[in-house]
Amino acid sequence: MTPFPWFSITWSRCLLKVSWELGTATEAMLEYSYPEFSVFNSSAFPPEHTLNTTYNASEVLDVASQVVRAKSNTTMTLVEDSAVGDPASLGVSVLLANWTRTNQSDTSFSTAAGEELDYLLNYAPRSDSGAISHRSDQVQLWSDFIYMAPPFIAYYGALAGGDSEVQLIQTAYEQISLYRDVLRDDNGLWQHVALGSWNDTTHWATGNGWAAAGMLRVLMTMNHTAQANQFTGQSANLTSWIGEILSTAWEYQADNGTLRNVIDDQSTFPDSSSTALLAAVTYRMAAYNNDTSLIPKADKAFELIKGSIDDEGWLQDTVDPYTFTTATAVDGYSPEGQAFVILLAAAWRDYIVFNSTSIY
């Protein structure tokens, strides 16, 4: 079931050059084309070791292979980057490549993923409270981090099993909590950037989408592991924290379905990227907790997104992901926005399926 017949075109538009774009694109491909490997699948852990010739996540594993082959021996992170969090966004695909590898003597994927985890937990800068910095050159917290690093840490734990599973999933949860302590405002929305040499105290819509979607992936990971009963309190908190972002954000939805680049600043321009991502989270949460109160908001956003894609598969009316504060140029586009469309398509489809057969 697909509302987007030009999916393959949209997918090809996702892949660009920087780590978080590749990481987000591979997650989108898993959720849309290979949902059995996604953390939203109730039997996600452990995944199958052996892949068949058709259902094999080949696009995702190809990216993981390219990343590991290109990885420098002099750096611990999967990709050399000034951001701490962004390279970790590729970690799930690398872990999946390791899990499903046919050459059991090939340790390149496990080594690369292990070094990435080691860097995050033991070498990256931290705030006084223990929050892992999103930047490597200074201690600075970005809401973007929540989508990049905690899902990887949790997924690593889920595959490891045993005590490591509990410890790493708890670590992922604690990092989210520490970030929330700093970035959340009283209305439930998150600021974009805090600490360090400069701040962005606005409620950037994409930043809130990153936070909500990252928390959701950790929530699904902890709930689909064999030791899910050890995370009942954490699960309840994540559910609440995601919900407060969604409920507040949709209060500011325009009549045509869009959200503004700064959610609660109506003077900022409409942004289809964040609208797509927050709608995707809304469908996922409705399927998870059977609360459909925000579905009319998501449906309106869904229709807007479908009407905002041109004949070549480009999502229009997006924020420039490199400036945060300006719209994408007329002849430009947003690779992350393309991935958000695919995440939305997957979430919408799975929400529809949920009405008859729950995958949660």
Buried (B, 14 or more C-beta within 10 A) or exposed (E): EEBBEBBEBBBEBBBBEBBBBBBBBBBBBBBBBBBBBBBBBEEBBEBEEEBEEEEBBBBBBEBBBEBBEEBEEEBBBBBEBEBBBBBBBBBBBBBBBBBBBEEEEEEBBBBBBBBBBEBBBEBBBBBEEEBBBBBBEEBBBBBBBBBBBBBBBBBBBBBBBEEEBBEBBBBBBBBBBBBBEBBBEEBBBBBBBBBBEEEBEBBBBBBBBBBBBBBBBBBBBBBBBEBBEBBEEBBEBBBEBBBBBBBBBBEBBBEEBBBBBBBBEEEBBBBBBBBBBBBBBBBBBBBBEEBBEBBEBBBBBBBBBBEBBEEEBBBBBBBBBEEBEEBBEEEEBBBBBBBBBBBBBBBBBBBEBBEEEEBB
